[in-house]
C-alpha cells in the first residue's frame, strides 16, 4: 500500500516533463521509501540501477547490463571507466529516457571522480538524451555532493528533495485504525514506511515490537547501527550520545561528563545528529536560542527514542531470550513513554490548528520560575501570528482523569506566567479522550484532532 508522497511525486514528474534533460537529487534516511518513490514515478522504459559496494569495474559492468533493456547490445562493449560509458550512452540512445541511480554514494566511494565527471557531462550537455536522478541514504554525503558550494554538482540540480519520515496522519490512513492506536503505534515506529510494513504483519503492536525489536533475530534489533554506518566515520560516539539521552542525560554538560570528553568535542556530532533528525535541542519558550545553560537535548525520532529508552538498557536480557520479561517492564512504562510523544505531537500540530480564530507560531515547552518564584512547567506554549495572544496547554495521556481539576490547575498556572506581557492567554487541554461531560469554557483537543492536521 502506497500512501502520501504526492508533493514529491508532483515535483519529480514536473521536472522530468521538461524539454531539456534535468538532474534530480533525492536523499533521506534509510527505509523512508525513496526507492519505492522512484519506482512509482519512472516509466517502464526508464533505467533503475541500485548501486552497491562492489569494485568500480564490476559496478560499471552491472550498470551497462541494466541499460541493455533499452539499448540492445550495450553491455557487450567493455567500458574502462564511467566516462566512456556515459559518452557511449549518448551515442546509442534514440529517445529521451530517465536514468535513476539509487545509493549513489556507494558509486562515489569507489569512484570519487564521478561527481566531477557528471558535472562535465551536464555542462557539456552530453546527457541531452537522458535525465539523471541520483538517490542516496547517506544524507550527509548527498548534501555535500549537491548543496556544498565547492561541490562539482552545486547549482546544477533541477530538484533536490529530502524525503523525510511521514506524519502520523498517514500512519492512520495506512493502518486504518483509531486515533489512540495511531498515537501509540507512531510513538514506537515513527514515520518510517518500512517499519510500518513490518508492523502490519502482526496482529498487535505488542506482537510487532516483540518480533521485530526485542528478538535478537528481529530485523530492527540492530537498526541504529545500520543507520549510523551510512552517516558517520564512527558510529560509537553517536550511539553513546543517544544512549545517554535515552537514559535521561539531557544537558550537554551531563553528556560530556559521562563520556569523559570536553563539551566542545561534542558540538560537531550533536549538530550532525540534529541535522539528521535524530535529536533536537530544546530551550524554554521566550528564551534565546543562544542560551546554552538552559538547553536540553531530546531524542526527536520516535523509533530512536523507543530504541534507546527500552532496547539498549535491556540488550543483555534480550540476548538471553528474556523477551517476555523485558516486554512486561516496557508495558509498565508504556503510557508514560507515549505521553512524552503525545506532548511533542501536540506541539508540532499547533501551527496547523486554528484556535478561537487565531493561528500560532511553532510551540515550545516552558520551564522556569513563575511570578511566585516557584518552579513551574508548561507542556505547550505558543504565540499567535499577530503576537496578541498566548496559547498555553497541558497535555495528558491517561484515562479517567478529572478534567475540571486539570483545567483549574492550568488556569492557575496561566496567572503565574512571568512573560504574558499584556497578551491574551488561551488555556487548552490536550487529552487522550474526550470526556463524557464538559463545558464550552474548556477547550479540549484530542488525538483525532492532532492526526487530522499532521498529514
C-alpha positions in Angstrom: 0.0 0.0 0.0 1.5 3.3 -1.1 0.4 6.4 0.8 1.4 10.1 0.7 4.4 11.4 -1.2 2.1 13.3 -3.5 4.2 16.5 -3.2 7.4 14.7 -4.1 5.7 12.8 -7.0 4.4 16.1 -8.4 7.8 17.8 -8.2 9.7 14.9 -9.7 7.2 14.3 -12.6 7.0 18.1 -13.3 10.8 18.2 -13.6 11.0 15.1 -15.8 8.5 16.6 -18.2 10.8 19.5 -19.1 12.1 19.6 -22.6 15.7 19.8 -21.5 17.4 17.0 -19.6 17.5 17.5 -15.9 19.4 16.4 -12.8 17.3 15.5 -9.8 18.8 14.6 -6.4 16.8 12.6 -3.8 18.1 11.8 -0.4 16.8 10.9 3.1 17.1 8.4 5.9 17.2 4.7 5.0 13.9 2.9 4.8 11.9 6.1 4.2 10.6 4.9 0.8 13.0 6.6 -1.6 13.4 3.6 -3.9 9.7 2.9 -3.8 9.0 6.5 -4.7 11.4 6.3 -7.7 9.8 3.2 -9.0 6.5 4.9 -8.7 7.4 7.8 -11.0 9.7 6.3 -13.6 8.4 4.8 -16.8 8.8 1.1 -17.6 11.3 2.1 -20.3 13.5 4.1 -17.9 16.6 2.7 -16.2 16.7 2.0 -12.5 20.1 0.9 -11.1 20.8 0.1 -7.4 24.5 0.6 -6.6 26.3 -1.4 -4.0 29.9 -1.7 -2.6 31.4 -3.7 -5.4 34.6 -2.6 -7.1 34.2 0.1 -9.8 34.8 -2.2 -12.7 32.0 -4.5 -11.5 29.6 -1.6 -10.9 30.3 -0.3 -14.4 29.6 -3.8 -15.9 26.3 -4.1 -13.8 25.2 -0.6 -14.9 25.8 -1.4 -18.5 23.7 -4.6 -18.2 20.8 -2.5 -16.8 21.0 -0.2 -19.8 20.7 -3.3 -22.0 17.0 -3.3 -21.7 16.6 -0.1 -23.7 19.8 -0.3 -25.8 20.3 -3.8 -27.3 24.0 -4.8 -27.1 25.1 -2.0 -24.8 26.7 -4.3 -22.3 28.7 -6.2 -25.0 31.3 -3.5 -25.0 33.9 -3.2 -22.3 33.9 0.2 -20.6 37.2 1.0 -18.8 35.6 3.9 -16.9 32.4 5.8 -16.2 33.3 8.5 -18.8 33.3 6.1 -21.7 30.0 4.5 -20.6 28.2 7.8 -20.4 29.6 9.1 -23.7 28.5 5.9 -25.4 25.1 6.1 -23.9 24.6 9.5 -25.6 25.6 8.0 -28.9 23.3 5.0 -28.7 20.0 6.3 -27.3 17.4 7.1 -29.9 14.9 8.6 -27.5 15.0 10.5 -24.2 14.8 8.4 -21.0 15.4 8.8 -17.3 18.2 7.0 -15.5 17.9 6.6 -11.8 21.0 5.7 -9.8 20.0 4.5 -6.3 22.5 4.6 -3.4 24.7 6.9 -5.5 27.2 7.4 -2.6 28.3 3.8 -3.0 29.5 4.6 -6.5 31.3 7.7 -5.3 33.1 5.7 -2.6 34.8 3.6 -5.3 34.9 6.4 -7.9 35.5 9.8 -6.2 35.9 11.3 -9.7 32.2 10.6 -10.5 30.7 13.9 -9.4 33.2 15.9 -11.4 32.6 13.6 -14.4 28.8 14.2 -14.1 29.4 18.0 -13.9 31.3 17.9 -17.2 28.5 15.7 -18.8 25.8 18.2 -17.7 27.8 21.3 -18.6 28.6 19.9 -22.0 25.0 18.7 -22.5 26.3 15.2 -23.1 23.2 14.0 -21.3 20.7 15.7 -23.6 19.0 12.3 -24.2 18.6 11.3 -20.6 17.6 12.7 -17.3 19.7 11.8 -14.3 18.1 11.0 -10.9 20.7 10.5 -8.1 19.4 8.9 -4.9 21.1 8.1 -1.6 20.6 7.2 2.1 23.8 8.9 3.2 22.2 12.3 3.9 25.5 13.9 4.8 27.2 12.8 1.6 24.3 13.6 -0.7 24.1 17.1 0.8 27.9 17.6 0.3 27.6 16.4 -3.3 24.8 18.8 -4.1 24.4 21.6 -1.6 28.0 22.4 -0.8 29.1 25.4 -2.8 32.5 23.7 -3.5 30.9 20.5 -4.9 31.1 19.9 -8.7 27.3 19.4 -8.9 26.4 22.5 -6.9 23.8 24.6 -8.7 23.1 22.0 -11.4 20.1 20.3 -9.9 16.5 21.0 -11.1 15.2 19.4 -7.9 16.8 18.5 -4.6 14.3 16.5 -2.4 14.8 15.5 1.2 12.4 12.5 1.7 11.6 12.7 5.4 9.7 10.3 7.7 5.9 10.7 7.3 3.5 12.2 9.8 1.0 10.3 11.9 -2.0 11.2 9.7 -0.5 8.9 7.1 0.1 6.2 9.6 -3.6 6.4 10.5 -4.5 6.0 6.8 -2.1 3.2 6.3 -3.3 1.1 9.2 -7.0 2.3 9.1 -7.0 2.3 12.9 -8.4 4.6 15.6 -6.6 7.8 16.7 -5.4 6.4 20.1 -3.8 3.3 18.5 -2.3 5.6 15.8 -0.5 7.7 18.5 0.7 4.6 20.3 2.0 2.9 17.2 3.6 6.1 15.9 5.3 6.6 19.2 7.2 3.3 18.6 7.8 3.1 14.9 7.7 6.8 13.9 7.2 7.8 10.3 9.4 5.3 8.5 7.3 3.4 5.9 9.4 0.2 6.1 8.8 0.0 9.8 5.1 0.2 9.2 5.3 -2.6 6.7 7.0 -4.8 9.3 4.4 -3.8 12.0 1.5 -4.6 9.7 2.5 -8.3 9.5 1.5 -8.8 13.1 -1.9 -8.8 14.8 -1.0 -6.3 17.5 1.5 -3.5 18.3 2.9 -5.6 21.2 3.5 -8.6 18.9 5.3 -6.5 16.3 7.5 -4.9 19.0 8.5 -8.3 20.4 9.1 -9.9 17.0 11.0 -7.0 15.3 12.6 -5.1 18.1 13.0 -7.3 21.2 14.0 -10.5 19.5 17.8 -10.5 18.8 17.0 -12.1 15.4 14.5 -9.3 14.7 15.2 -7.1 11.6 15.2 -3.9 13.7 17.2 -5.2 16.7 20.4 -3.5 15.4 18.8 -0.9 13.2 20.6 2.2 14.6 23.9 0.7 13.8 22.9 0.4 10.2 21.7 4.0 10.1 24.8 5.4 11.6 27.0 3.4 9.3 25.8 5.4 6.4 26.4 8.8 8.0 29.4 8.7 10.4 33.0 7.6 10.3 32.5 6.1 13.7 29.1 5.2 15.0 30.4 4.7 18.5 30.1 8.3 19.6 26.6 8.8 18.1 25.4 5.6 19.7 26.8 6.7 23.0 25.2 10.1 22.9 21.8 8.7 22.1 22.2 6.0 24.8 22.9 8.7 27.4 20.0 10.9 26.3 17.7 7.8 26.4 18.9 7.3 30.0 17.8 10.9 30.9 21.1 12.8 30.4 19.6 15.8 28.6 22.2 18.5 29.3 25.4 18.9 27.3 27.5 19.0 30.5 25.9 15.8 31.7 26.6 14.0 28.4 30.2 15.3 28.2 30.8 14.3 31.8 29.6 10.7 31.3 31.7 10.4 28.1 34.7 12.0 29.9 35.1 14.4 27.0 35.2 18.2 26.8 31.8 19.6 25.8 33.4 21.3 22.8 34.3 17.9 21.3 30.6 17.0 21.2 29.3 20.1 19.3 30.0 18.6 15.9 28.5 15.1 16.4 25.5 16.6 18.2 24.9 19.1 15.3 25.1 16.2 12.8 22.5 14.2 14.9 20.3 17.2 14.9 20.7 17.7 11.1 19.8 14.0 10.6 16.6 14.4 12.6 17.6 12.0 15.4 17.8 14.5 18.3 16.6 18.1 18.9 17.7 20.9 21.1 15.0 22.4 23.4 15.1 25.8 25.1 12.2 27.2 27.2 9.7 29.4 25.3 10.7 33.0 25.3 14.4 32.1 25.8 17.2 33.0 23.4 18.5 30.0 21.3 22.0 31.2 22.3 21.2 30.3 25.9 23.2 27.1 26.2 22.8 26.8 30.0 19.0 26.1 29.7 19.3 23.9 26.6 18.1 20.3 26.8 18.8 17.6 24.2 16.0 15.1 23.5 15.7 12.2 21.0 13.5 13.6 18.3 12.8 10.5 16.2 10.1 8.2 17.9 11.7 5.0 16.8 15.1 6.0 18.1 13.6 7.3 21.3 11.9 3.9 21.9 15.0 2.0 21.0 17.3 3.9 23.3 14.8 4.1 26.1 14.0 0.4 26.2 16.1 -1.8 23.9 19.6 -0.6 24.7 19.2 -0.8 28.5 17.8 -4.3 28.2 20.1 -5.7 25.5 21.8 -8.2 27.8 18.5 -9.7 28.9 17.2 -9.8 25.4 20.4 -11.6 24.2 19.5 -14.3 26.8 16.0 -14.6 25.3 14.1 -12.9 28.1 11.7 -11.2 25.7 8.5 -11.5 27.7 10.3 -10.3 30.9 11.6 -7.2 29.1 8.2 -6.6 27.4 6.4 -6.7 30.7 8.8 -4.0 32.0 8.2 -1.9 28.9 4.5 -2.3 29.2 4.5 -0.9 32.8 6.1 2.3 31.5 4.5 2.4 28.0 1.7 5.0 28.8 4.3 7.3 30.4 6.5 6.9 27.3 3.6 7.6 24.9 2.6 10.7 26.9 6.0 12.3 26.1 5.5 11.5 22.4 1.9 12.9 22.7 3.2 16.2 24.1 5.7 16.6 21.2 3.0 15.8 18.6 0.7 18.4 20.2 3.4 21.0 20.0 4.1 20.1 16.3 0.4 20.4 15.5 0.0 23.9 16.9 0.9 25.9 13.7 -1.6 23.9 11.8 -4.5 24.5 14.2 -6.9 27.4 14.3 -8.0 28.1 17.9 -10.5 30.8 18.7 -9.9 32.4 15.3 -6.1 32.6 15.9 -3.2 30.8 14.1 0.0 30.3 16.1 3.7 30.1 15.6 5.6 26.8 16.5 5.1 25.8 20.1 7.6 25.0 22.7 7.8 23.8 26.3 8.5 26.2 29.1 10.1 25.6 32.4 11.4 28.1 35.0 10.1 30.1 37.9 6.7 31.6 38.0 5.7 35.0 39.3 5.6 33.4 42.8 9.3 32.4 42.3 8.4 28.7 42.5 9.4 26.2 39.8 6.7 25.7 37.1 6.4 23.8 33.8 4.1 24.2 30.8 3.8 21.5 28.2 2.7 23.7 25.3 3.3 27.5 24.8 2.9 29.3 21.5 2.4 32.9 20.4 -0.2 33.9 17.9 0.9 35.1 14.5 -0.3 38.6 15.3 1.5 38.5 18.6 -1.6 39.4 20.6 -2.3 36.0 22.2 -0.5 33.2 24.0 -1.7 29.6 23.8 -0.9 27.7 27.0 -1.6 24.0 27.1 -1.4 20.9 29.3 -1.0 17.5 27.6 -2.3 14.4 29.4 -2.2 10.8 28.1 -4.3 8.8 30.7 -7.8 7.5 31.2 -10.3 8.5 33.8 -8.9 11.9 34.7 -10.6 14.8 36.4 -10.9 17.3 33.5 -12.2 20.1 35.8 -9.2 19.6 38.2 -6.6 19.8 35.4 -8.4 22.8 33.9 -8.4 24.6 37.2 -4.7 23.8 37.6 -3.9 25.1 34.2 -5.9 28.3 34.7 -3.9 28.9 37.9 -0.7 28.4 36.0 -1.7 31.0 33.4 -2.0 33.6 36.2 1.5 32.7 37.3 3.3 33.1 33.9 6.0 35.7 34.1 6.1 36.6 30.4 2.5 37.3 29.4 3.2 41.0 28.7 -0.5 42.1 28.3 -1.2 39.3 25.8 -4.5 37.4 25.9 -4.0 33.8 27.2 -5.9 30.9 25.8 -5.7 27.7 28.0 -6.1 24.4 26.1 -6.2 20.8 27.3 -4.7 18.1 25.0 -6.3 14.9 26.2 -6.2 11.2 25.3 -10.0 11.0 25.3 -12.9 13.5 25.1 -14.7 13.4 28.5 -18.3 12.4 28.6 -19.2 15.7 30.2 -17.6 19.0 29.6 -18.5 22.7 29.1 -17.9 25.2 26.3 -15.5 27.0 28.6 -12.9 24.2 28.4 -11.0 23.9 25.1 -10.1 20.2 24.5 -8.0 18.8 21.7 -7.9 15.0 21.2 -5.7 12.6 19.2 -8.2 12.7 16.3 -7.8 16.5 16.1 -4.0 16.2 16.0 -3.9 13.4 13.5 -6.2 15.3 11.2 -3.7 18.2 10.8 -0.5 16.2 11.0 -0.6 14.9 7.4 
